[in-house]
């Protein structure tokens, strides 16, 4: 069974900076069920089906389903898992043609009226993000969502609609478009928002907006999401987010429920250009990141000057579990991502205690001097 996966259990290779093109030794197969006869049939089935892209993962998924069949789950549970998987597959197919285009999710109330200042602000913000090369993702409904998609236009819009008995109907910009997907479950919908977004903007809203905002903050705070720019936008002179952060300071921070440095995860503004700049500045030098074993690999659009690396080692030593910040080429374990393989890397072993400090590190990287800044898409 072909197996090209990188597994954290591989040992020393995961923690060694290696030159490009270094061959990897073969890895052991991971049996789908542990039953030799059944596993052979699963492998043969996947091969006959022509699933040549990461077949070992497909085999493992089939093994999980077979195990579920033996777990005597209720019909309700089986229907839930089946429907959720179908929703995720349908959405994943939609994203494929747009995987290389940066996207921003915009949240806000479905009840915001077209004549309101918040509606106008959302429309203008989405238009500006479209002009900067982003596509816009919303919940597909009216209010702030409709304003954002009006500003983005149909071609540059995605709608992740939720099936509800009231309020949530597709807006006139996105209705009937193949980039509109309807979800039955909030959890599959929210997963798609987070995993496909390169930035998130929140406009004033109700329970749904608070839910999406706090879930994003929870994922950032706990390291369960990639770090991305989160901007909270109000109408000119508005106090919605100012009152929100006042509550955060007076209760959550004052009572020790969160840390003051967690405010580094977001920016509050009532100015559209400031909001746009917050997103663009995040991707000035920083491109993306991933873990290879215990090491965090930050892809850069330009190689940092030696004095910049020295300053990062001085200012952010608390982020290091061991060693120091090192700049190098791609690790051999990243060979499966050819689209970013050429980018320089900043690599280090992260002490996973404060992901807000990681956000501040990215901010510092983005203002660091570079030897050459690639002329390429911002994300």
C-alpha positions in Angstrom: 0.0 0.0 0.0 1.5 3.3 -1.1 2.0 5.7 1.9 3.5 9.2 1.5 2.4 10.6 4.8 4.5 12.4 7.3 3.9 11.2 10.8 5.1 12.9 14.0 6.3 9.6 15.3 9.0 9.4 12.7 11.6 10.6 15.1 14.8 12.6 14.5 14.0 13.6 10.9 11.1 15.8 12.1 13.5 18.0 14.1 16.3 18.3 11.6 16.5 21.2 9.1 17.3 19.4 5.9 18.1 20.7 2.4 15.6 20.6 -0.5 15.2 17.3 -2.4 16.5 14.9 0.3 14.8 11.5 -0.2 12.6 10.1 2.6 12.8 6.5 3.8 9.7 4.4 3.3 7.1 4.6 6.1 5.1 1.7 7.5 1.4 1.2 6.4 -1.4 2.0 8.8 -4.1 -0.7 8.6 -7.7 0.5 8.3 -9.2 -2.0 10.7 -6.5 -4.2 12.1 -8.2 -7.3 10.5 -5.7 -8.5 7.8 -8.3 -10.0 5.5 -10.7 -7.1 5.7 -7.8 -4.6 5.3 -6.7 -6.3 2.1 -10.2 -6.0 0.7 -10.4 -2.3 1.6 -7.0 -1.6 0.0 -8.1 -3.5 -3.2 -11.5 -1.7 -3.2 -9.8 1.8 -3.0 -7.4 0.8 -5.7 -10.2 -0.4 -8.0 -12.1 2.8 -7.4 -9.1 4.8 -8.6 -8.5 6.8 -5.5 -4.9 7.5 -6.1 -4.8 10.7 -4.1 -3.8 9.9 -0.4 -5.3 6.4 -0.7 -4.2 5.5 2.9 -6.5 8.2 4.3 -9.4 6.9 2.3 -8.7 3.4 3.5 -8.6 4.7 7.1 -11.9 6.5 6.7 -13.5 3.3 5.3 -12.0 1.4 8.3 -13.6 4.0 10.7 -17.0 3.5 9.1 -16.7 -0.3 9.3 -15.9 0.1 13.0 -18.9 2.3 13.5 -21.1 -0.4 12.0 -19.9 -2.8 14.8 -20.3 -0.2 17.5 -24.1 -0.6 17.5 -24.7 3.1 17.2 -28.2 4.4 17.1 -29.9 5.2 13.8 -29.9 8.9 14.8 -26.1 8.9 15.3 -25.5 7.1 12.0 -27.7 9.6 10.1 -25.9 12.5 11.8 -22.5 11.3 10.8 -23.6 10.4 7.3 -25.3 13.8 6.7 -22.4 15.7 8.1 -19.9 13.8 5.9 -22.1 14.5 2.8 -22.2 18.2 3.7 -18.5 18.4 4.1 -17.8 16.6 0.9 -20.2 18.9 -1.1 -18.6 22.0 0.4 -15.0 20.7 -0.2 -15.8 20.2 -3.9 -17.0 23.8 -4.1 -13.7 25.2 -2.7 -11.3 23.3 -5.1 -11.3 25.7 -8.0 -10.6 28.6 -5.7 -8.0 27.1 -3.4 -5.3 29.6 -4.4 -7.4 32.7 -3.9 -7.4 34.5 -0.5 -10.8 34.7 1.2 -12.3 36.6 4.0 -15.3 35.7 6.0 -17.7 38.5 7.0 -20.1 38.0 9.8 -22.9 40.3 11.1 -26.6 40.5 11.8 -29.2 39.2 9.3 -31.5 41.9 10.7 -29.5 44.9 9.7 -31.5 47.2 7.4 -30.2 48.4 4.0 -30.6 52.0 5.0 -28.3 51.6 8.1 -24.7 52.9 8.4 -23.6 49.3 9.4 -25.0 47.9 6.1 -23.2 50.6 4.1 -19.9 49.9 6.0 -20.1 46.2 5.3 -20.8 46.8 1.6 -17.9 49.2 1.2 -15.5 46.9 3.2 -16.4 43.9 1.0 -15.9 45.9 -2.1 -12.4 47.1 -0.9 -11.4 43.5 0.0 -12.5 42.4 -3.5 -10.4 45.1 -5.0 -7.4 43.8 -3.0 -7.8 40.3 -4.5 -9.9 38.6 -1.9 -13.1 36.6 -2.3 -15.8 37.1 0.3 -17.5 34.4 2.3 -20.7 35.1 4.2 -23.6 33.0 5.7 -25.5 33.8 2.5 -28.4 35.6 4.2 -29.6 39.1 4.3 -28.5 42.1 6.5 -24.8 42.4 6.9 -24.3 39.2 4.8 -26.3 40.6 1.9 -24.5 43.9 2.1 -21.1 42.2 2.0 -22.1 40.1 -1.0 -23.5 43.1 -2.7 -20.1 44.8 -2.3 -18.2 41.7 -3.4 -20.4 40.9 -6.4 -21.7 37.4 -7.4 -18.4 36.3 -9.0 -16.3 37.0 -5.9 -18.8 35.6 -3.4 -19.4 32.4 -1.4 -22.5 31.7 0.6 -22.6 29.1 3.4 -26.3 29.1 4.2 -27.9 27.3 7.2 -31.3 25.7 7.0 -33.5 27.5 9.6 -37.2 27.8 10.0 -36.9 31.6 9.8 -34.5 34.5 8.9 -31.9 32.6 7.0 -32.8 32.7 3.3 -30.2 33.3 0.6 -29.7 36.9 -0.4 -30.4 38.1 -4.0 -26.7 38.3 -4.9 -25.8 34.7 -4.2 -29.1 32.8 -4.6 -28.9 30.2 -7.4 -25.1 30.4 -7.6 -23.0 27.2 -7.5 -20.9 28.9 -4.8 -23.9 28.8 -2.4 -23.9 25.7 -0.2 -26.7 24.9 2.3 -25.9 23.2 5.6 -28.1 21.4 8.1 -25.6 21.6 10.9 -23.9 24.7 12.4 -20.7 22.8 13.2 -20.0 21.7 9.6 -20.8 25.3 8.4 -18.5 26.9 11.0 -15.7 24.5 10.2 -15.9 25.6 6.6 -15.8 29.3 7.5 -12.7 28.8 9.6 -10.7 26.4 7.5 -11.2 28.3 4.2 -10.7 31.9 5.6 -7.5 33.9 5.5 -9.1 36.6 7.5 -12.3 37.3 9.4 -14.3 40.5 9.9 -17.1 40.9 12.4 -19.8 43.6 12.1 -22.4 44.3 14.8 -24.8 41.3 15.2 -26.7 39.1 17.6 -26.2 35.6 19.0 -24.9 34.2 15.8 -22.2 36.9 15.3 -21.2 36.5 19.0 -21.0 32.7 18.5 -18.8 33.0 15.4 -16.6 35.7 17.0 -16.0 33.9 20.3 -15.5 30.5 18.6 -12.8 32.1 16.4 -11.2 33.7 19.4 -11.3 30.3 21.3 -9.6 28.5 18.4 -6.9 31.2 18.1 -6.3 31.3 21.9 -6.0 27.5 22.2 -3.9 27.0 19.0 -6.6 25.0 17.3 -6.7 27.3 14.4 -4.1 28.9 12.1 -3.4 32.5 13.2 -5.3 34.9 11.0 -6.3 38.6 11.1 -9.6 39.2 13.0 -11.0 42.7 12.6 -14.2 44.0 14.4 -15.7 46.8 12.3 -18.3 49.3 13.4 -20.2 52.1 11.6 -18.4 55.5 11.8 -18.7 56.7 15.4 -20.3 53.4 16.5 -19.8 52.0 20.0 -20.9 48.4 19.5 -17.5 46.9 19.7 -16.2 49.5 22.2 -18.9 48.4 24.6 -18.1 44.8 23.9 -14.4 45.3 24.8 -15.3 47.3 27.9 -17.2 44.2 29.1 -14.2 42.0 28.3 -11.8 44.3 30.2 -14.1 44.8 33.3 -15.1 41.2 33.7 -13.0 38.7 31.7 -9.6 40.3 32.2 -10.3 41.8 35.6 -11.4 38.4 37.0 -8.5 36.6 35.4 -10.6 34.6 32.9 -8.5 35.7 30.0 -5.2 37.5 29.6 -4.9 41.1 28.5 -2.5 39.9 25.7 -5.4 37.9 24.2 -6.5 41.3 22.8 -3.7 40.9 20.3 -5.9 38.5 18.3 -8.2 41.2 17.1 -8.4 44.9 16.1 -11.4 47.2 16.6 -12.1 50.0 14.2 -14.9 52.2 12.7 -12.7 53.1 9.7 -13.0 50.9 6.6 -9.4 51.6 5.3 -8.0 50.8 8.7 -9.9 47.5 8.6 -8.6 46.7 5.1 -5.0 47.6 6.1 -5.2 45.3 9.2 -5.8 42.3 6.9 -3.2 43.3 4.2 -0.5 44.1 6.7 -0.8 40.6 8.3 0.3 39.1 4.9 3.1 41.6 4.1 5.9 39.1 4.9 4.1 36.3 6.6 2.6 33.8 4.2 1.4 30.7 6.1 2.5 28.1 8.6 2.3 24.5 9.6 3.8 22.1 12.1 6.4 19.5 11.1 6.6 17.3 14.2 7.1 19.6 17.1 8.6 22.4 15.0 6.5 25.3 13.7 7.4 26.3 10.2 6.4 29.8 9.1 6.6 30.4 5.4 7.8 33.9 4.4 7.4 36.0 1.3 10.9 37.3 1.7 14.1 36.2 3.5 14.6 38.2 6.7 17.8 40.0 7.2 20.2 38.5 9.8 19.7 41.4 12.2 15.9 40.8 12.0 16.5 37.1 13.1 18.7 38.3 15.9 16.0 40.7 17.1 13.3 38.0 17.0 15.5 35.7 19.1 15.9 38.5 21.6 12.3 39.8 21.8 10.5 36.4 21.6 12.8 34.1 23.5 9.8 33.2 25.7 8.1 31.5 22.7 11.0 29.0 22.3 10.7 25.6 24.0 14.3 25.0 23.0 16.8 26.2 20.5 16.3 29.4 18.6 14.6 31.0 15.5 16.3 29.7 12.4 15.9 30.7 8.8 16.2 28.1 6.1 14.7 26.5 3.0 11.7 24.2 3.0 12.0 21.0 5.1 11.9 17.7 3.1 8.7 16.8 5.0 7.0 19.6 3.1 7.6 18.2 -0.3 3.8 17.5 -0.8 3.1 21.3 -1.0 4.9 22.4 -4.2 3.1 25.7 -4.4 4.9 27.0 -1.3 8.1 24.9 -1.5 10.2 27.7 -2.8 9.4 30.1 0.0 12.0 30.8 2.8 11.1 29.5 6.3 11.4 30.6 9.9 11.5 27.5 12.0 11.5 27.0 15.7 10.1 24.8 18.5 7.1 26.6 19.9 6.4 26.7 23.6 2.6 26.3 23.4 1.6 28.5 26.3 0.5 31.8 24.7 -0.7 31.9 21.1 -1.4 35.6 21.5 2.4 36.0 21.7 2.6 34.0 18.4 0.3 36.5 16.8 2.6 39.3 18.1 5.6 37.4 16.6 3.9 37.5 13.2 3.3 41.2 13.6 7.0 41.6 14.3 7.9 39.5 11.2 5.7 41.8 9.1 7.6 44.9 10.0 11.1 43.2 9.9 13.6 44.2 7.1 13.8 41.7 4.3 16.5 41.0 1.7 13.8 40.6 -1.0 10.0 40.6 -0.8 8.4 38.4 -3.4 6.0 39.9 -5.9 3.2 37.5 -5.4 -0.3 37.1 -4.1 -0.7 38.5 -0.6 -1.8 35.1 0.7 
